[in-house]
Amino acid sequence: MSLLSYFSGEAFERGVHPASCKFTAGQSIKRMPFARRLVVPLLQHIGKPARSIVRPGQEVVRGELIAEADGWMSVPHHAPATGVVEAIELRPTARGPWAQAIVIRVHEAATQEVLWSQPRDMSALAPAEIIKAVQETGMVGLGGAAFPSHIKMAVPEGASVHTLVVNGCECEPYLTCDHRMMVEHARDLMEGIRHVMRATGVARTVIGVEDNKMDAVLALRAAVPAGAPIFVQDVPTKYPQGAEKMLIMALFGVEVPAGKLPLSMGLVVLNVGTLAFLGRLLPEGKGLTERVVTVTGPGVARPGDYRMPLGTPLSFVLDYAGAPAESRQVILGGPMMGQAIASLETPVTKGVSGILVLRKEEMTARAAEKLYPCIKCGECVQACPMGLNPSTLGMLAAKREYSVMGENYHLGDCFECGCCTYVCPSNIPLVQQFRVAKQILREKAAA
C-alpha cells in the first residue's frame, strides 16, 4: 500500500441511509453541572474490572486514582469529582446485571478542579512507556466499544503496522459528540495522533470523516502540522460507515478478511474522541474523569453535546436537559446500535457516547406494529454490510440453533449494526435475536 496514494473513493457495499437527525451538530459543547452523587462502576470496559483501592468514608479529590487496573486487559478509574466515598456496592448497569461500583458524594462547595496529576515529558518516553501511560489514563474507545486503548496500540511481537486510521465518521443517527470534538478540539486530536504514532511506529495517519461533516474536515485540515504525514479524507455518508472494516474499505479499497483484525493488514484504528482526550491527558499526566455525550431526541427540551463527569446518573442528565417523565424512553447510544435501559439510576460510563430520549407516543406506536413471519424478500441480505444472511440466521435463532449460527453462518462476523432490523418489512427484531445468540454461545464457551 503506497504511503502517498490511499483513498479508494468507493463506499462499502450494501448498508442503509437512515435519516441523520443530527440536530445538535451546530451547537458548541456545553458543560453539565455535577450531580450530588456520582457512581463509578469498576467495569466500564471490555476486559477485567478494575480493583477498588479506596474505602467508604475516604475523602478523594478530582482526578485521584480510586481503582487500579487488574492486569493488562484492564484500565484504572479516577475520581470524577472531589468528595467522599459513600459506598462500594452493587449498582445498576446499562447491560442489565448490577455490578460493583464506587459511590462518591460530591462536595458541593469544591471548585472541582482536577487536583491529581503527574505531568510528563512525552518526548522522553519510549514507545512502551507511552502505551503504559495510555493505560494509566484509564482510556478506552470512546466511540462506544469501550475497548482498552493501550491494547489496540500494543503491536504484537513479529507484527508491523504502517498506518493509523482515525475514525471520525460518527454515522449513527442523532449522535454529534465526535463531530463537535473534531471542530472544537482539532489541535488536541493532532497532539494525540502524534503520541500514538510514536508509540506504534506507524508512518502515516489517515483521518476518515463522513462528507456530511465538512466543517470538521476543514477544521482538521487546518490543524494538521506543516509537513506531518497526516491526511484528512471525507468519505461517503452511509450507515454503518463508522464500523472500522467499512471505513477501511472506503479509504483503501481493501477488505479485512473474515475473522481477522485491521492489525493483520498493518492498520491501527482509533476514535477521534479517544485521541483528542489522549492529546490533553497524556502530557498533563491526568486520568479520564469526564467525556462528551450527545443528549438528544424528540423527548429532550434542551438537546446538546454535554461535557459531563463520568458516573453522572441518567436521571440527573435528563432532568438537566429537560426530558419530562412521560418522555423517558431512554436509549444509550443511537437508534441503530443503542440499548434501551431499565433504570434511570444507571450512570454515564466511558463508553456512553449518546443518550437518546424518545417520546412515549412514538414508542407506543412502534410497540403496536405487528410482527409477521419472514417473507424471504431478501431486504436484509441486501442491507447487511458484512454480506451475511440475516434471514437464515433469524430463522435459526427462532429454533435456538445457536451453534449452527456460529459454525456455519458466521454469526461472529455480525457487529450488530442493526441494518437488517431497520429494513425488515416484517418487523422481525433480527439484531436483538443475534445478540441473544451470541450471549448464549459466550456462556456455553465459558462453561
ROMARSE-453268 format. One record per residue (C-alpha): residue number from 0; residue in one letter; x, y, z. Coordinates in Angstrom, 3 decimals, padded with zeros to 6 digits, always signed. Layout:
// ROMARSE-453268
- NUM/A/X/Y/Z
...
// end
This chain:
// ROMARSE-453268
- 0/M/+000.000/+000.000/+000.000
- 1/S/+001.574/+003.276/-001.102
- 2/L/+002.171/+005.944/+001.511
- 3/L/+001.158/+008.653/-000.950
- 4/S/-001.912/+007.228/-002.668
- 5/Y/-004.551/+005.782/-000.396
- 6/F/-008.105/+006.954/-000.998
- 7/S/-010.215/+004.405/-002.847
- 8/G/-013.141/+006.770/-003.441
- 9/E/-015.592/+003.891/-003.073
- 10/A/-018.116/+003.257/-000.341
- 11/F/-018.516/-000.234/+001.060
- 12/E/-021.205/-002.435/-000.443
- 13/R/-024.748/-002.569/+000.941
- 14/G/-025.636/-000.640/+004.123
- 15/V/-028.537/+001.803/+004.576
- 16/H/-029.269/+005.534/+004.603
- 17/P/-031.352/+006.358/+007.702
- 18/A/-032.324/+009.965/+008.408
- 19/S/-029.337/+011.616/+010.103
- 20/C/-031.331/+013.631/+012.704
- 21/K/-028.129/+015.386/+013.812
- 22/F/-029.933/+018.337/+015.335
- 23/T/-027.100/+019.236/+017.718
- 24/A/-024.304/+019.365/+015.117
- 25/G/-024.223/+023.171/+015.060
- 26/Q/-024.142/+023.695/+018.828
- 27/S/-020.958/+024.162/+020.834
- 28/I/-020.139/+021.690/+023.603
- 29/K/-021.666/+022.714/+026.942
- 30/R/-020.618/+021.693/+030.443
- 31/M/-023.054/+019.839/+032.664
- 32/P/-023.060/+020.524/+036.430
- 33/F/-022.025/+017.889/+038.949
- 34/A/-024.699/+015.651/+040.389
- 35/R/-024.837/+015.231/+044.157
- 36/R/-023.689/+011.638/+043.839
- 37/L/-021.583/+010.001/+041.145
- 38/V/-021.475/+006.249/+040.571
- 39/V/-018.247/+004.813/+039.132
- 40/P/-018.654/+001.155/+038.042
- 41/L/-015.483/-000.910/+038.314
- 42/L/-016.245/-002.452/+034.917
- 43/Q/-016.620/+000.219/+032.239
- 44/H/-014.638/-001.545/+029.536
- 45/I/-014.073/-004.800/+027.713
- 46/G/-011.810/-006.943/+029.865
- 47/K/-011.308/-007.414/+033.588
- 48/P/-012.912/-004.995/+036.084
- 49/A/-010.676/-002.527/+037.861
- 50/R/-009.873/-003.156/+041.536
- 51/S/-011.019/-000.565/+044.076
- 52/I/-008.263/+000.987/+046.220
- 53/V/-010.494/+003.270/+048.314
- 54/R/-012.765/+002.612/+051.285
- 55/P/-016.097/+004.064/+052.410
- 56/G/-015.621/+007.344/+054.268
- 57/Q/-012.411/+008.202/+052.437
- 58/E/-012.000/+011.716/+051.021
- 59/V/-010.938/+011.863/+047.366
- 60/V/-010.057/+014.733/+045.053
- 61/R/-010.994/+015.021/+041.414
- 62/G/-008.586/+013.045/+039.246
- 63/E/-007.321/+010.833/+042.090
- 64/L/-006.847/+007.141/+041.351
- 65/I/-009.700/+005.240/+043.013
- 66/A/-009.499/+001.873/+041.214
- 67/E/-006.390/+000.338/+039.699
- 68/A/-006.113/-001.840/+036.611
- 69/D/-006.324/-005.537/+037.468
- 70/G/-003.902/-006.819/+034.853
- 71/W/-003.052/-005.898/+031.272
- 72/M/-006.608/-006.288/+029.915
- 73/S/-007.951/-003.736/+032.358
- 74/V/-007.865/+000.018/+032.977
- 75/P/-007.923/+002.156/+036.127
- 76/H/-010.588/+004.664/+037.130
- 77/H/-010.160/+008.113/+038.620
- 78/A/-012.393/+010.178/+040.876
- 79/P/-014.686/+012.251/+038.630
- 80/A/-015.228/+014.779/+041.435
- 81/T/-013.876/+015.891/+044.781
- 82/G/-015.920/+014.344/+047.551
- 83/V/-016.166/+011.409/+049.906
- 84/V/-016.573/+007.710/+049.106
- 85/E/-020.042/+006.946/+050.378
- 86/A/-020.193/+003.249/+049.489
- 87/I/-018.768/+000.457/+047.361
- 88/E/-021.770/-001.594/+046.388
- 89/L/-023.820/-003.176/+043.626
- 90/R/-025.447/-000.654/+041.289
- 91/P/-027.497/-000.975/+038.049
- 92/T/-025.672/-001.008/+034.724
- 93/A/-026.687/-000.382/+031.138
- 94/R/-026.440/-004.077/+030.282
- 95/G/-028.859/-005.152/+032.983
- 96/P/-026.968/-007.001/+035.737
- 97/W/-025.961/-004.981/+038.775
- 98/A/-022.207/-004.578/+039.259
- 99/Q/-019.780/-003.271/+041.859
- 100/A/-019.388/+000.492/+041.823
- 101/I/-017.809/+003.255/+043.878
- 102/V/-020.375/+005.838/+045.011
- 103/I/-018.958/+009.332/+045.616
- 104/R/-020.893/+012.031/+047.463
- 105/V/-019.744/+015.241/+045.796
- 106/H/-018.554/+018.172/+047.898
- 107/E/-020.865/+020.915/+046.686
- 108/A/-018.540/+023.732/+047.779
- 109/A/-015.492/+022.330/+045.931
- 110/T/-014.135/+024.076/+042.830
- 111/Q/-013.915/+020.659/+041.109
- 112/E/-010.539/+021.410/+039.598
- 113/V/-008.522/+018.327/+038.668
- 114/L/-006.080/+018.281/+041.568
- 115/W/-004.376/+014.961/+040.903
- 116/S/-001.840/+014.894/+038.082
- 117/Q/+001.735/+013.888/+037.264
- 118/P/+002.934/+015.944/+034.261
- 119/R/+005.302/+014.071/+031.996
- 120/D/+007.677/+014.896/+029.154
- 121/M/+006.180/+012.824/+026.358
- 122/S/+009.201/+013.321/+024.084
- 123/A/+011.367/+011.485/+026.618
- 124/L/+009.199/+008.345/+026.711
- 125/A/+009.936/+005.181/+024.763
- 126/P/+007.049/+003.593/+022.797
- 127/A/+006.353/+001.019/+025.523
- 128/E/+006.275/+003.790/+028.114
- 129/I/+003.748/+005.776/+026.060
- 130/I/+001.486/+002.722/+025.861
- 131/K/+001.776/+002.250/+029.622
- 132/A/+000.936/+005.931/+030.099
- 133/V/-002.184/+005.460/+027.960
- 134/Q/-003.305/+002.635/+030.233
- 135/E/-002.705/+004.852/+033.279
- 136/T/-005.146/+007.444/+031.909
- 137/G/-007.902/+004.815/+032.046
- 138/M/-008.666/+005.463/+028.393
- 139/V/-010.941/+003.166/+026.406
- 140/G/-012.557/+003.571/+022.998
- 141/L/-014.949/+006.491/+023.421
- 142/G/-016.848/+005.622/+020.257
- 143/G/-018.900/+003.096/+022.214
- 144/A/-016.957/-000.174/+022.133
- 145/A/-015.005/+000.707/+025.319
- 146/F/-012.052/-001.481/+024.288
- 147/P/-008.911/-000.540/+026.279
- 148/S/-006.933/+001.844/+024.060
- 149/H/-003.500/+000.668/+025.174
- 150/I/-004.320/-002.861/+023.988
- 151/K/-005.064/-001.585/+020.479
- 152/M/-001.775/+000.311/+020.448
- 153/A/+000.359/-002.612/+021.613
- 154/V/+001.590/-004.219/+018.391
- 155/P/+002.277/-007.950/+018.973
- 156/E/+005.820/-009.192/+018.560
- 157/G/+006.507/-010.106/+014.958
- 158/A/+003.724/-007.877/+013.594
- 159/S/+004.192/-004.483/+011.998
- 160/V/+001.861/-001.566/+011.365
- 161/H/+002.200/+001.278/+008.907
- 162/T/-000.995/+003.350/+009.214
- 163/L/-003.061/+004.851/+011.999
- 164/V/-006.690/+005.122/+010.881
- 165/V/-008.647/+007.717/+012.829
- 166/N/-012.387/+007.147/+012.793
- 167/G/-014.329/+010.402/+012.613
- 168/C/-017.358/+009.089/+010.729
- 169/E/-019.949/+009.066/+013.525
- 170/C/-022.534/+007.519/+011.213
- 171/E/-025.077/+006.707/+013.944
- 172/P/-028.158/+008.964/+013.633
- 173/Y/-028.592/+011.722/+016.250
- 174/L/-025.035/+011.498/+017.678
- 175/T/-022.742/+014.515/+017.225
- 176/C/-020.208/+014.370/+020.079
- 177/D/-017.355/+013.263/+017.785
- 178/H/-018.339/+015.932/+015.266
- 179/R/-018.078/+018.662/+017.890
- 180/M/-014.792/+017.286/+019.230
- 181/M/-013.278/+017.496/+015.742
- 182/V/-014.488/+021.061/+015.256
- 183/E/-013.615/+022.373/+018.720
- 184/H/-010.601/+020.253/+019.732
- 185/A/-008.767/+019.617/+016.475
- 186/R/-005.374/+020.548/+017.972
- 187/D/-005.832/+018.156/+020.894
- 188/L/-006.608/+015.467/+018.313
- 189/M/-003.377/+016.206/+016.429
- 190/E/-001.439/+016.006/+019.686
- 191/G/-002.994/+012.630/+020.475
- 192/I/-002.182/+011.382/+016.985
- 193/R/+001.450/+012.431/+017.414
- 194/H/+001.829/+010.399/+020.624
- 195/V/+000.128/+007.315/+019.190
- 196/M/+002.226/+007.448/+016.012
- 197/R/+005.371/+007.400/+018.167
- 198/A/+004.029/+004.563/+020.316
- 199/T/+003.042/+002.336/+017.388
- 200/G/+005.754/+003.319/+014.904
- 201/V/+003.316/+003.964/+012.044
- 202/A/+004.490/+006.080/+009.117
- 203/R/+001.247/+007.936/+008.435
- 204/T/-002.219/+008.746/+009.731
- 205/V/-005.430/+008.885/+007.726
- 206/I/-008.497/+010.520/+009.305
- 207/G/-011.793/+009.441/+007.754
- 208/V/-014.776/+011.775/+008.175
- 209/E/-018.196/+011.398/+006.545
- 210/D/-018.858/+014.083/+003.927
- 211/N/-021.858/+015.454/+005.849
- 212/K/-019.348/+016.975/+008.322
- 213/M/-017.300/+019.188/+006.015
- 214/D/-016.825/+021.807/+008.747
- 215/A/-014.989/+019.136/+010.728
- 216/V/-012.927/+018.162/+007.664
- 217/L/-011.856/+021.792/+007.165
- 218/A/-011.061/+022.258/+010.867
- 219/L/-008.890/+019.151/+010.916
- 220/R/-007.042/+020.045/+007.727
- 221/A/-006.285/+023.474/+009.151
- 222/A/-004.900/+021.877/+012.336
- 223/V/-002.539/+019.384/+010.648
- 224/P/+001.048/+020.438/+011.470
- 225/A/+003.081/+021.527/+008.450
- 226/G/+004.745/+018.566/+006.778
- 227/A/+003.133/+015.978/+009.061
- 228/P/+002.117/+012.703/+007.348
- 229/I/-001.486/+013.195/+008.457
- 230/F/-004.222/+013.123/+005.821
- 231/V/-007.870/+014.088/+006.299
- 232/Q/-010.257/+012.397/+003.890
- 233/D/-014.000/+012.799/+003.557
- 234/V/-015.813/+009.556/+002.785
- 235/P/-019.374/+008.907/+001.530
- 236/T/-022.134/+009.335/+004.111
- 237/K/-023.630/+005.904/+004.590
- 238/Y/-024.527/+003.734/+007.564
- 239/P/-022.535/+001.952/+009.071
- 240/Q/-019.518/+003.837/+007.682
- 241/G/-018.187/+004.208/+011.234
- 242/A/-017.552/+000.461/+011.561
- 243/E/-013.785/+000.059/+011.230
- 244/K/-013.965/-002.555/+008.480
- 245/M/-016.321/-000.366/+006.452
- 246/L/-014.094/+002.681/+006.900
- 247/I/-011.044/+000.721/+005.788
- 248/M/-012.901/-000.321/+002.639
- 249/A/-013.842/+003.289/+001.907
- 250/L/-010.329/+004.618/+002.482
- 251/F/-008.172/+001.920/+000.943
- 252/G/-010.459/-000.222/-001.191
- 253/V/-009.409/-003.392/+000.653
- 254/E/-011.448/-005.787/+002.754
- 255/V/-010.371/-007.019/+006.163
- 256/P/-010.735/-010.820/+005.908
- 257/A/-013.398/-012.566/+007.998
- 258/G/-012.097/-013.421/+011.427
- 259/K/-009.176/-011.008/+011.105
- 260/L/-008.496/-007.636/+012.710
- 261/P/-007.221/-004.458/+010.996
- 262/L/-003.898/-005.161/+012.712
- 263/S/-003.394/-008.084/+010.320
- 264/M/-003.267/-005.530/+007.498
- 265/G/-000.881/-003.172/+009.244
- 266/L/-003.605/-000.816/+010.489
- 267/V/-004.416/+000.579/+013.930
- 268/V/-007.908/+002.119/+014.231
- 269/L/-008.853/+004.613/+016.956
- 270/N/-011.744/+007.014/+017.503
- 271/V/-011.338/+010.806/+017.208
- 272/G/-012.689/+011.455/+020.700
- 273/T/-010.290/+008.939/+022.202
- 274/L/-007.292/+010.597/+020.566
- 275/A/-008.421/+014.134/+021.382
- 276/F/-008.670/+013.295/+025.085
- 277/L/-005.312/+011.494/+024.990
- 278/G/-003.757/+014.570/+023.414
- 279/R/-004.588/+016.545/+026.546
- 280/L/-004.371/+013.876/+029.272
- 281/L/-001.014/+012.302/+028.412
- 282/P/+001.262/+015.360/+028.798
- 283/E/-000.618/+016.510/+031.890
- 284/G/-000.457/+013.070/+033.481
- 285/K/-004.161/+013.025/+034.268
- 286/G/-006.819/+010.333/+034.216
- 287/L/-010.098/+010.311/+032.309
- 288/T/-012.734/+011.875/+034.565
- 289/E/-015.261/+013.167/+032.031
- 290/R/-016.391/+012.768/+028.458
- 291/V/-018.613/+014.483/+025.885
- 292/V/-022.053/+012.915/+025.444
- 293/T/-024.807/+013.795/+022.975
- 294/V/-028.143/+014.219/+024.787
- 295/T/-030.851/+014.431/+022.158
- 296/G/-034.104/+013.123/+020.759
- 297/P/-037.723/+014.250/+020.417
- 298/G/-038.202/+013.980/+024.178
- 299/V/-035.435/+016.472/+025.092
- 300/A/-036.173/+020.188/+025.557
- 301/R/-032.516/+021.274/+025.663
- 302/P/-030.575/+018.875/+023.415
- 303/G/-026.855/+019.303/+023.002
- 304/D/-023.401/+017.844/+023.415
- 305/Y/-022.511/+017.986/+027.093
- 306/R/-019.165/+017.552/+028.805
- 307/M/-020.157/+015.635/+031.911
- 308/P/-018.413/+013.820/+034.771
- 309/L/-018.229/+010.054/+034.449
- 310/G/-020.646/+008.431/+036.874
- 311/T/-023.422/+011.004/+036.416
- 312/P/-026.796/+009.230/+036.876
- 313/L/-029.052/+009.354/+033.825
- 314/S/-031.884/+010.770/+035.937
- 315/F/-029.757/+013.860/+036.636
- 316/V/-028.788/+014.224/+032.951
- 317/L/-032.398/+014.029/+031.811
- 318/D/-033.631/+016.498/+034.420
- 319/Y/-030.950/+018.992/+033.410
- 320/A/-031.587/+018.566/+029.664
- 321/G/-035.335/+018.880/+030.109
- 322/A/-036.752/+015.425/+029.464
- 323/P/-040.097/+015.089/+031.301
- 324/A/-041.013/+011.772/+032.863
- 325/E/-043.610/+010.952/+030.197
- 326/S/-040.869/+011.165/+027.533
- 327/R/-038.364/+008.955/+029.203
- 328/Q/-037.929/+006.054/+026.855
- 329/V/-034.151/+006.191/+027.017
- 330/I/-031.560/+004.584/+024.762
- 331/L/-027.826/+004.665/+025.443
- 332/G/-026.143/+005.309/+022.097
- 333/G/-028.038/+005.874/+018.881
- 334/P/-031.220/+004.328/+017.470
- 335/M/-029.392/+001.750/+015.334
- 336/M/-026.952/+000.176/+017.802
- 337/G/-028.010/+001.644/+021.126
- 338/Q/-029.530/-000.203/+024.054
- 339/A/-032.689/+000.673/+025.976
- 340/I/-032.096/+000.967/+029.700
- 341/A/-034.175/-000.358/+032.560
- 342/S/-033.098/+002.050/+035.323
- 343/L/-032.529/+005.799/+035.262
- 344/E/-030.019/+005.335/+038.074
- 345/T/-027.672/+003.823/+035.504
- 346/P/-024.575/+006.072/+035.370
- 347/V/-022.792/+007.576/+032.391
- 348/T/-019.688/+005.478/+031.756
- 349/K/-016.684/+005.779/+029.459
- 350/G/-018.419/+004.016/+026.573
- 351/V/-021.591/+006.145/+026.576
- 352/S/-021.465/+008.398/+023.504
- 353/G/-025.128/+009.354/+023.398
- 354/I/-028.364/+009.460/+025.366
- 355/L/-031.388/+009.336/+023.081
- 356/V/-034.798/+010.143/+024.573
- 357/L/-037.946/+009.205/+022.671
- 358/R/-041.494/+010.312/+023.392
- 359/K/-043.933/+007.843/+024.871
- 360/E/-046.305/+008.064/+021.905
- 361/E/-043.530/+007.138/+019.487
- 362/M/-042.640/+004.056/+021.465
- 363/T/-046.318/+003.097/+021.808
- 364/A/-046.754/+003.319/+018.039
- 365/R/-043.657/+001.194/+017.494
- 366/A/-044.788/-001.425/+020.004
- 367/A/-048.160/-001.637/+018.266
- 368/E/-046.569/-002.631/+014.954
- 369/K/-047.364/-006.239/+014.223
- 370/L/-044.665/-008.871/+013.856
- 371/Y/-045.022/-011.004/+010.720
- 372/P/-043.238/-014.173/+009.565
- 373/C/-040.222/-013.778/+007.291
- 374/I/-041.431/-013.372/+003.673
- 375/K/-037.993/-014.192/+002.145
- 376/C/-037.827/-010.763/+000.471
- 377/G/-034.046/-010.550/+000.768
- 378/E/-034.033/-006.938/+002.001
- 379/C/-031.865/-007.835/+004.989
- 380/V/-029.374/-009.662/+002.768
- 381/Q/-029.089/-006.601/+000.528
- 382/A/-028.562/-004.342/+003.557
- 383/C/-026.035/-006.372/+005.578
- 384/P/-022.619/-004.689/+005.171
- 385/M/-020.833/-007.912/+006.132
- 386/G/-022.562/-009.951/+003.403
- 387/L/-024.289/-012.276/+005.855
- 388/N/-027.740/-013.844/+005.510
- 389/P/-029.728/-012.325/+008.395
- 390/S/-032.930/-014.053/+007.251
- 391/T/-031.443/-017.515/+007.682
- 392/L/-029.729/-016.502/+010.909
- 393/G/-033.061/-015.228/+012.227
- 394/M/-034.853/-018.472/+011.444
- 395/L/-032.077/-020.455/+013.125
- 396/A/-032.281/-018.167/+016.157
- 397/A/-036.044/-018.784/+016.390
- 398/K/-035.279/-022.509/+016.555
- 399/R/-032.435/-021.920/+019.032
- 400/E/-029.886/-023.416/+016.662
- 401/Y/-027.213/-021.127/+018.068
- 402/S/-024.250/-023.398/+017.411
- 403/V/-025.225/-023.730/+013.739
- 404/M/-025.431/-019.939/+013.508
- 405/G/-021.869/-019.618/+014.751
- 406/E/-020.270/-022.535/+012.963
- 407/N/-021.981/-022.406/+009.556
- 408/Y/-023.360/-018.888/+009.114
- 409/H/-020.604/-016.635/+010.505
- 410/L/-022.579/-015.126/+013.380
- 411/G/-019.283/-013.907/+014.848
- 412/D/-018.808/-011.531/+011.898
- 413/C/-022.017/-009.672/+012.762
- 414/F/-021.167/-006.449/+014.625
- 415/E/-024.836/-005.711/+015.402
- 416/C/-025.192/-002.593/+013.242
- 417/G/-028.966/-003.084/+013.017
- 418/C/-029.286/-002.653/+009.239
- 419/C/-031.244/-005.914/+008.954
- 420/T/-033.790/-004.888/+011.583
- 421/Y/-034.074/-001.418/+010.036
- 422/V/-035.129/-002.720/+006.604
- 423/C/-037.207/-005.757/+007.621
- 424/P/-040.819/-005.285/+006.391
- 425/S/-041.978/-007.996/+008.812
- 426/N/-040.651/-006.073/+011.834
- 427/I/-038.565/-009.048/+012.954
- 428/P/-036.067/-007.937/+015.663
- 429/L/-033.157/-009.666/+013.931
- 430/V/-030.246/-007.905/+015.585
- 431/Q/-031.768/-008.460/+019.028
- 432/Q/-032.007/-012.187/+018.240
- 433/F/-028.355/-012.201/+017.214
- 434/R/-027.307/-010.518/+020.462
- 435/V/-029.097/-013.200/+022.455
- 436/A/-027.494/-015.945/+020.355
- 437/K/-024.009/-014.507/+020.875
- 438/Q/-024.525/-014.205/+024.612
- 439/I/-025.675/-017.821/+024.863
- 440/L/-022.678/-019.009/+022.842
- 441/R/-020.317/-016.996/+025.075
- 442/E/-021.854/-018.523/+028.182
- 443/K/-021.514/-022.010/+026.715
- 444/A/-017.872/-021.363/+025.845
- 445/A/-017.177/-020.061/+029.360
- 446/A/-018.811/-023.142/+030.899
// end
